[in-house]
Amino acid sequence: MAIAESVVELLLQKLVDQLIQEAIFLRGVRDQVEWLEAEFRWMQCFLKDADSNKEGDGRVKNWVQDVKDVAYDAEDLIDTFVFKIANLKRRGFVGRIRRYAFIFNELITLHKVGSEIERIKNKIRTISESRSTYGIENISQGVGSSSQDWRLTSPLAQEPDFVGFEKDLETLVARLMEGKPRRCVVSVVGMGGLGKTTLTKKIYNNTRVEKHFHSSAWISISQEYAVRDLLQNIINCYMVLSEEELKKMNIFQLRHKISQYLQDKRYLIVLDDIWTNEAWDDLKDAFPDMNNGSRVMFTTRYEDVALNADAQSPPYELRFLETDESWELFCKKTFPGQGIGCPQDLEKSGREIVEKCHGLPLAIIVIGGLLSRKEPREWDNVRKSISWQFVEGQPQISRILSLSYRDLPYHLKPCFLYLGVFPEDYKFRAKKLIQLWVAEGLLQRRGDETLEEVGEDCLKELIQRSMIQLANRSSSGGIKSCLIHDLLQDLSISEAKEEKFLQIQHENVDALSTSMARRLAIHHNALSEYTSLKSSTPCLRSVLIYTQVVDRLERKQEMFLYRGFKLLRVLDLNKVAIQKLPNEIGALIHLRYLGCTRSRLERLPSSIGNLQNLQTLIVTTYNGILKIPSKMEKMQQLRHFQLKSPYEVGAYQEVTGVIEGHPRLDRISNLQTLSCVKAGEWMHGCLGKLTNLRKLGICLDNEGAYAEVFYEFIVKFDCLQSLRVEGKKFPLNFPFPRLPMLSKLRLKGKLEKLPEFTEFPKNLTKLTLLFSELKQDPLATLETLKNLRILKLRDSSFLGVEMACTAQGFPRLEALHFRGLHELEEWRVEEGAMPSLLHLHINGCLNLEKLPEGLQHVTTLKILELWNMPDEFKERLREDG
């Protein structure tokens, strides 16, 4: 239902845009287009009422499907028309107004545009009349969702609530730390949604477990996996190897590399969500049995998988929650942070609802999230709606999850269904998801807020409703990445397929299933298979590829992507090693999102300027330089332009964009992200006008004139939240910008000295310094920054031999990274320093003698990572315990 409403909303925007932008071409059919706009606006109002009644009335369901189909027809007609006009323009058919009129009349003749519009009008008339004919004119009495805007400001839970498994935790911790010295496999077995992963994470992060094992790694497996990817993920947990080094190794060599590293360590490896015996057989040789108490821990749904891995170690079968435990969890989710439990007048309905969850934590969490947003009078309706044991063949748990989906406000439903594009157990970045939502037209404007801000609220609400899980927070406390439980993802895919909203292409799936899809997500190894099918998908608007790394696209595959889908809005080439973008990319004039990761691009084609609707352009390339044509200025809808390096964190190579010529980037008034580009002629007359920037990365490269322009205008960027500056050497009076919104600052280049703490941005939460060559201890100044949460000192940022953290210093610091501080010999930590520290990372500080004794007072420390440290340092650490 909400999908139909979002389709109509997007269509209405297109109709308005075309009435404004293509007025000359619409001569002769303008009245018809205006009639379409007016009629669809009436339908949109009706769809919002119909959203709450779809499940209970088949007539309404059929009527909504008819509306959606005719909206799709109209959208296809408009997009095809615009595509044809753009093609004619590019071919040089540009002249006087009468020439435009002639071209448009010619298009009408050739493609029967006018008759197609009339056909759509007739369908709309029939659909409108059917409301009266079938008695569905007044359906607003249905019980819709009761989402309340004031709830959006409520705090987000850091972790799923942990209830009822305290004894299970203690038992499993004992099995990990005690027992026989041989390498044992400890398996946690149970159905989906029972809490296997939540419990295992709690164990993995347990302080006693962390201290007991020398080395730990967490790997997610899932139903479909690639052995090479899993082995590389394990290696990345322990060592820094370049992509080229990993690529040279075969699977046997990868296993051997891991085994060699683990030889002298008591290790813990967690394999989360393992489905088959073959998965264990593919990995087990990487985990040596040195008779030193090492452990491998499983979570799996299948007992036979656990027994196959270790027949001598009985699987630990996770139980369902008891009645009291279920009630406790329900109250925590339904009344978060209130500490008052369930009001007496709601307890009877609440307990009946909990009883129907049968002790399954996921069902309790989801239904609790639903009720947390309901008025008390609505509880009884919820209780009645889950009163059947089976509905259309679905077990009760699926019914509960479906209920939470149906209860979503209409504007959130397409956002939830979109989560099906990601592979199982995929940790997706919040920014990328929101950019995709924007590109797909799934978000509606709200006052003066940007669409990205609207998207953040939608994401928060889905988390608050327990439809997705918060995985990581950013340094500023925002949402960085999320996960979705596989049962809820199955629900999103099932509903999306029924709505013709999304199709997932796995291996061994025929072409017929994708012929009606508006969006296509290609998972695993299905890219070659899908392109070989040559299926006809003229209506496709989005292609998102989440495969294993594809080294090179064949020419026919490239042409299939760039020529086969002329109406695309989203093209996300994840892990597809694009060597170059052909000029044909410029023909995809409807494109709003283009992502090229794992590419080897050296330049963008000049035809990129034709993508005048493009909002987000993300390029990840192994080349250090990407040349950007001056025609970039024509992409006036661009909101985010970001260049990245594919290398893992810790690698030195970075990517810089070189903008050619003197483009008028000030014409791109909506630009929010520009990172990382080299200073150049484009800055003159433009930089100061990019006042909507939220994220800026710039390489000054010691160019004096450009540096002066940068320093002049940077202080005026009131919306800036993230700033990255690279240069050979910064002047003594480098103006640390005191910008009201700035929370992340990264400086790469020589600094004579740090400014006083009062000269730093007040809201700074993350600071990274590289090659600063500071001679005075930077911690003396930085520890006074009250809001700092992440500090990274890297690559000769400090050339002294001593550093100290004093009592009460770094009150909010959660992560501290030292890398390549080659002169550092002694680091002191006083009692009371860094009271919030969670993560300490030290890499390649070759002269550091030992860890400071004062770290023993930092009781919050969870993760200690030591990389590329000398053997003497490690031996001293072992002696000190």
Phi, psi and omega in degrees: 000307179295333178294317177300318181296319180291325176297315180295320179300314179295319179298316180301319179297321179295317180300316179297315180301316183290324177298327181276311190275329186245037185303321182294316183290334184275003178303129181102332179232009182301317180299321180294320179294319177296324177297317177301315182300313182297317183292320179291331176294320176297316179298322181298318178300318181292324182297326180295323175289321184292338184304326184274353188241004185298318186293329187265354186219110180297330179298317180295317180301314180294320180296317180296320178299321178297318179298315181298318181297317182288329175294319176299317178302315181294319179298317179299318181297313182295313182297320179294319178300312180297320179300316180296317180298316180298321178299316180296320179299314182295333182275002174097008179279062182237122180208219181281174183301320181295332178292320176300314182298321179297316180299316183295318178297325178295320178295319179299317180296313186289321189246006175053045182299314181300317181291329177294319177297319179296322177298317179295319177301317179297320178296320180295318178300317180297317180295318180296318179294330183293336177301315180286318183301318185258012172067042179238034183285328185236098182237017186284358180283350182300154181274106180269184179284157183241047179299134182240128186301327184295342180289339185298338183270357180293149185292149178272141178291136178289319182220156173301143181298136183253109184224134168089350185249021182299316180291323177299319179299312181297319180297316183287324175300317179297320180293330177286320189265342183243188177088196186293150181286345180297159176291112181257152172255120179256115186250135173253119188243141177170167181289165177299139178087001183278343178106021182299312183291319179299314179296316183294323175298320179298320178291315182301324182267004179296135184301318181295320179294317180299321181285331185287322184261138179288330187213138182223151176209145179240123182231129175268134185259295181075174184296314181250125185215164174241125184303316181299316180298318180297314180296320178295322178298320178295315178301318181295340175289337190244332187212163179256110175235143180287164178300322181294319179298317180294322184294331180288340183273139170274178185297320178300316181293325177295316177301315182296322180299316179294312182301318180298319180294323185275356187308314187256023184235146168272110191243160172232122176244124175257125175250101186271132174065058179266131190254331190228158174298325182298326180298316178293318180299327179289336189249336195300328182292347178279349187246095186289148175258099182259012177058038183238017178088016178292154183222147168243134182242133180252151153237134183204157176271349191238124181295324182294329176294319179294316181291327177297324182287323181201095183292339181275350182247103185297134178299145177265109183275117182283133184271167169281160179289146172287168183303312181294322179293319178299318180294320179298315179296318179301314181295322179296322182279328184278327181234064186295135174072003184269329176066018183245357181072193184274131176303147186301323184288348179255353189296320182298310178297320181298316181292325177294322178295315180298321180302324182286350177275349174055033174077011179274115185304317183299317180296320180294317181296317182292315181291327175294319177298324178295311184289337179297343182248010181256149171286151181307324182294344183268351185299321184293325176297320178296316180302316181293326186287347177242033185272356179263144177286320179224137176228119181050042176081358181272134172293166188299323182299316178297325179297319180295316179296319179296324179299318180293326176293313182296333181282348179299143172303152187302329183285343180268339185298311177297329177296319178292315181299330182295338181296344178293346181292336185276148176295164180300138178062025181274126177272110185258143180282137183298318182299318181294316180301316181294320177298322177292317177304315181298313182298325182280352181075026183273349182252143181249140182298148182218100180061224182269003182290149172286161178297329178295322178292322175298317179298321177298319178295320178297318180295318178299319182292322177296325176290316179298329179274003179063026176276335171223165184248138173286123181262311182217148173257154175281172180297335180272002179092359179280181180277122181260313181211159184220166174228161173231134180298145186295331177292320178288327176292321175302320178296315181296320180292318180298313180293321181294322179293318179297325182276000186059029182275325188203143173232133175263128178257106172264182173292152175062034175247131185283168186288336186299328186290341183258358190294335182253002186287144172269336180226142182229124173249124181256119184250153170059233186260027189272356185296308181298318181296318182293316181295332179284344182286334181054041181285152181269114180228067185293339184269359187296131179249341183217136172232120180236120186251117177237074182255177164293165185302125176258115187296323184201137174273135172290157183302319181294329177289320177300312182293328176298319181285316189272337180249337187281339184236084189284345185252018185299139170256329183230130172225108183242104183263076183281124178064023174259116188282076179293126178278323178202154173266120181287164179298337181299341180299332181292347179279347182275069191290344179272357187298131178244336180225126176229117179241124178236096178255156183061030182271172172235037182294140174252335178204158173265141180290154180296336180293351179300335179294342178288344184278070188282353174259359185296130180254324184228127175232112180244122179234124172247123185222147177283344178280143183286339183235136172235121180275134186240120183293154181295340180293358173305332182298340181282345181277072191282354175264001186297132180246326185222120174233113186224133174252138181224161170262139180282352184290150180295160178304132181113339177283157187269332187289134178233171185240135178233135177269135178250110181275120184277147176073207183230066181289152179270079182291344178293346176287341179272075191289341181268004186299124180248331181234126174219101188198131355246132184236155179276141176300145182188192183301332182300339184288328186294123178076359185240315189305317183293346181263356180273058189282354177269002181300132172256331182222127181225130172233127186217141178252110183282331174052033174062024178274108189304311184298316181292324179298320179297319178298316181299310183296329181292320189260342187298328182289351182264358185274081186292339182268354187295129180248333183222130182227129177234123182233132177238139177195164178291317183204134178264145181293162181301325182263034180306121187279090173302116188288128176266071183267140189296330185257352188292123180238341181233130181224129180229121182238125178239109182149167186288134175236129179294318178198161176279147174287172175296155184300333180290345181270357177275155176303137186295328184259022182295123179245340180221129180226130177234127177240132178228137176053034182285333179057039178290139180261335177265148182303114182289338183294333181300324178273315189291333182290350179269356179283109192292332185258001184293126180247330181229128178230127178234116175251115190227150164051070176062029175291338177226130183253003180279178183254346183227142172223155181215140171250119185267166180304139181072001179283153180051062185296334183244004185297127181249333181223132180229123182239127169244127176218131174065031174269081194289337182269346186294125179247323185226136176229121182252142177229118179278155177298133182099352178278152175048058184290351182245007187296129179249327191225123176238125183235123178233126187221121171065029173267082198289339181258359179292123189283319183196168172287146180294141179297332182295346178296337179297340179274350179273084187285349181277348187298124181251323186235124174240116180245126178237118183236138173052042177259149183295156182299325181298321178297314181295320180295319178296324179294320178294320181295324181280354180077000000 
